Amino acid sequence: MMRMSARLPVILLVGLAAGCSTAKRPEVRAVNVAIKNIDFSGVGTVFNVDVYNPYPVRVNKPKLQYGMDIAGTEFIRAEHSTDIDLPAGGVGTVPLPVQLDYSRLRAAFAQLRDASEVNYRLHGAILATGLDYPWDVPLDHKGTLPILRLPSFSAARVRFADASLTGARVALEVDVHNPNICDLGFADVSYSLSFGPVPVGRVRASALGNLAPRSIGRLSLVGEITAAGILSQLARGERLGGFVMAWSGTVQTPYGKVTLQPGQLGVKP
């Protein structure tokens, strides 16, 4: 009776292994994509791969071997280790982080230099060891990812008003172009105006708000000039040169706030 009890775990393990060899194979049930970070240089994503484990025991720390194709050409090939276990008889989510660098992407694919999104194919396998033998689960997923592009500014016209020897008002209207497939919010962007080294004071910007995808909006800037030299030029009716609009701050995207690269635009009155 004692010998039978000692042999029982071995019999059960053998039977369990035999059962696993004929059981349903593990499979990928879904792939969910989350954008974790994005700016004007690249996008960081996590592909959350839901894997079904039919075994009656946990599968420990599977690895992923994967490639990512862009425009039908393999762009990334790598292997990723994980600390995630697949639960017995259930679904475990294996995260796969992938970072896309826009400069590398544009250098490799000329057709993407002006693109605002990219089509990809993620393929490979999830590798693990079951009770019977090592196995791999095929992974194949297609989708699109955004390529975040800088908004552009172009000046429409400059106007001067209420000019006197003590001050004048300057108004600038600017076209703002959003080339992206998502809204951009400009509430946290600040602007400045100057004539060469002389800043324009009290610059106020109209509320541009959210700019719809692939659209153009109008921004109005108003400031005050108090520099005597510029005022005397205005009084004499002389043409003013070296007028510059500059901007900095952050834009709001559906993925969070993104810092704008500071820039400036020369304007001819």
C-alpha positions in Angstrom: 0.0 0.0 0.0 2.9 2.3 0.8 4.6 1.6 -2.5 1.4 2.3 -4.4 1.2 5.8 -2.7 4.8 6.6 -3.5 4.2 5.8 -7.2 1.0 7.8 -7.4 2.5 11.2 -8.2 4.7 9.7 -10.9 1.7 8.0 -12.5 -0.3 11.2 -12.4 2.6 13.2 -14.0 3.0 10.7 -16.8 -0.8 10.7 -17.4 -0.8 14.5 -17.3 2.0 14.7 -19.8 0.3 12.2 -22.1 -2.9 14.2 -21.9 -1.1 17.4 -22.7 0.4 15.9 -25.9 -3.2 15.5 -27.3 -4.7 18.6 -25.8 -5.5 21.8 -27.7 -2.4 23.7 -28.5 -1.7 27.2 -27.0 -2.8 30.0 -29.2 -2.8 33.8 -29.5 -6.3 35.0 -28.8 -5.8 38.8 -29.3 -3.3 41.6 -29.8 -4.1 45.0 -28.2 -1.9 47.9 -29.0 -1.2 50.8 -26.5 0.8 53.9 -27.3 2.9 54.6 -24.2 4.9 57.6 -25.5 5.0 59.7 -28.6 6.9 62.9 -29.7 8.1 64.3 -33.0 11.1 61.9 -33.1 9.3 58.6 -32.5 6.5 56.5 -31.0 6.8 53.9 -28.3 4.1 51.1 -28.2 3.3 48.0 -26.2 1.7 45.1 -28.0 -0.3 43.2 -25.4 -0.5 39.7 -26.7 -3.2 37.5 -25.1 -2.0 33.9 -25.1 -4.3 30.9 -24.2 -2.6 28.2 -22.2 -4.6 24.9 -22.2 -2.2 23.1 -19.9 -3.3 22.4 -16.3 -0.1 24.0 -15.0 1.4 27.5 -15.4 3.8 28.1 -18.2 6.7 30.2 -16.9 8.1 33.3 -18.6 7.7 32.7 -22.3 9.9 34.5 -24.8 9.0 36.3 -27.9 10.9 36.2 -31.2 9.4 38.8 -33.5 9.8 40.9 -36.6 8.0 44.1 -37.8 7.5 44.6 -41.5 7.1 48.1 -42.9 5.9 48.5 -46.5 6.4 44.8 -47.0 10.1 44.9 -45.8 11.3 43.7 -42.4 12.3 46.7 -40.4 12.9 45.2 -37.0 13.9 41.7 -35.8 14.5 41.0 -32.2 13.9 38.7 -29.2 12.2 39.8 -26.0 12.1 38.1 -22.6 9.3 38.5 -20.2 8.6 37.9 -16.5 4.9 37.1 -17.2 3.6 33.5 -16.6 0.7 32.1 -18.5 -2.0 30.8 -16.0 -3.1 27.2 -16.1 -6.1 26.7 -18.3 -6.4 30.4 -19.0 -5.2 33.5 -20.9 -2.1 35.4 -20.0 -1.1 38.8 -21.5 2.5 39.0 -22.7 3.6 42.6 -23.2 5.9 43.4 -26.2 7.4 46.9 -26.2 8.5 48.3 -29.6 10.0 51.7 -30.3 9.8 53.2 -33.8 12.3 56.0 -34.6 10.9 58.3 -37.3 14.3 59.3 -38.7 15.3 55.7 -39.2 11.9 55.0 -40.7 12.1 58.0 -43.2 15.7 57.0 -44.1 14.6 53.5 -45.0 11.4 54.3 -46.7 11.3 57.4 -48.9 7.5 57.2 -49.3 7.1 57.8 -45.6 8.9 61.2 -45.4 5.6 63.1 -45.6 3.4 60.4 -44.1 1.3 60.9 -41.0 0.8 57.1 -40.3 2.5 53.8 -41.2 1.1 50.4 -41.9 2.9 47.5 -40.2 2.8 43.7 -39.8 4.0 42.2 -36.5 5.0 38.5 -36.9 6.9 35.9 -35.0 6.3 33.4 -32.2 5.8 33.0 -28.4 8.3 30.4 -27.2 7.9 28.3 -24.1 8.3 24.8 -22.6 5.3 22.7 -21.7 5.0 19.4 -19.9 5.7 17.4 -23.0 8.1 19.4 -25.3 9.0 23.0 -26.2 6.3 24.7 -28.3 5.9 28.0 -30.1 2.7 29.9 -30.8 2.6 31.8 -34.1 2.0 35.6 -33.9 0.7 37.6 -36.8 -0.9 41.1 -36.4 -1.4 44.0 -38.8 -2.3 47.6 -38.0 -1.3 51.3 -38.3 0.7 53.6 -36.1 0.8 57.4 -36.1 3.8 59.4 -37.3 3.6 62.6 -35.4 4.6 65.6 -37.5 5.3 69.1 -36.5 2.6 71.7 -37.2 3.7 74.5 -39.6 3.1 78.2 -39.3 2.8 80.7 -42.3 2.2 84.4 -41.9 -0.8 85.9 -43.6 -0.3 89.6 -42.9 0.9 92.2 -40.4 -1.0 95.4 -39.5 -0.1 98.4 -37.5 -2.6 100.6 -35.7 -2.8 103.5 -33.3 0.7 104.6 -34.1 2.1 107.6 -32.2 5.3 108.8 -30.7 4.6 106.8 -27.5 3.3 103.5 -28.8 1.7 101.5 -31.6 -0.3 98.3 -31.8 0.9 95.4 -34.1 -1.4 92.6 -35.2 -0.2 89.4 -37.0 -2.5 86.8 -38.5 -0.9 83.4 -39.0 -2.1 80.2 -40.7 -1.4 77.1 -38.7 -1.4 73.7 -40.5 -2.0 70.4 -38.7 -0.6 67.6 -41.0 -1.5 64.8 -38.5 -4.3 62.2 -38.4 -5.2 63.4 -34.9 -6.3 66.7 -33.2 -3.6 69.0 -31.9 -4.4 71.4 -29.1 -2.5 74.7 -28.9 -3.7 76.1 -25.5 -0.2 75.6 -24.0 1.8 77.2 -26.8 3.3 80.6 -26.1 4.3 83.2 -28.8 6.6 86.2 -29.0 7.2 88.9 -31.6 10.2 91.0 -32.2 11.8 93.5 -34.6 15.3 92.2 -34.8 16.6 92.4 -31.2 13.7 94.6 -30.0 10.8 92.5 -28.5 7.2 93.5 -28.9 5.5 93.8 -25.6 2.3 92.3 -24.2 1.8 89.8 -26.9 -1.6 88.1 -26.7 -2.8 85.2 -28.8 -6.3 84.3 -29.8 -7.5 80.9 -28.6 -6.7 78.6 -31.4 -8.1 75.7 -29.5 -8.0 72.2 -31.0 -7.1 72.0 -34.7 -8.8 69.1 -36.5 -6.7 66.4 -38.4 -5.2 67.6 -41.6 -6.7 71.1 -41.4 -5.6 74.7 -41.3 -6.6 77.2 -38.6 -6.0 80.9 -38.1 -4.0 82.3 -35.2 -4.1 86.1 -34.3 -1.4 87.7 -32.3 -1.6 91.3 -31.0 1.3 93.2 -29.3 2.4 96.7 -28.4 5.5 98.6 -29.6 7.1 101.1 -27.4 10.7 101.3 -28.8 11.3 104.9 -29.9 13.4 103.9 -32.9 10.7 101.7 -34.4 8.0 104.3 -33.6 9.9 107.0 -35.4 10.3 104.7 -38.5 6.5 104.1 -38.4 5.8 107.8 -38.1 8.0 108.5 -41.2 6.2 105.7 -43.1 9.3 103.6 -43.5 9.1 99.9 -44.3 10.1 97.8 -41.3 12.2 94.7 -41.7 13.4 91.8 -39.5 10.0 91.1 -38.0 10.1 87.6 -36.3 7.4 85.5 -34.7 8.7 82.7 -32.3 6.9 79.9 -30.5 7.5 77.3 -27.8 5.5 75.1 -25.4 3.6 71.9 -25.7 0.7 70.7 -27.9 -2.0 68.4 -26.7 -2.5 65.1 -28.6 -4.8 62.1 -27.9 -1.7 60.4 -26.4 -0.8 63.2 -24.1 1.2 66.5 -24.2 4.1 66.7 -26.6 6.8 69.4 -26.4 7.2 71.5 -29.5 10.6 72.2 -30.9 11.1 76.0 -30.5 10.9 77.7 -33.8 10.5 81.1 -35.5 9.1 82.6 -38.6 10.4 85.6 -40.4 7.6 88.0 -41.5 7.7 90.7 -44.1 5.2 93.6 -43.2 
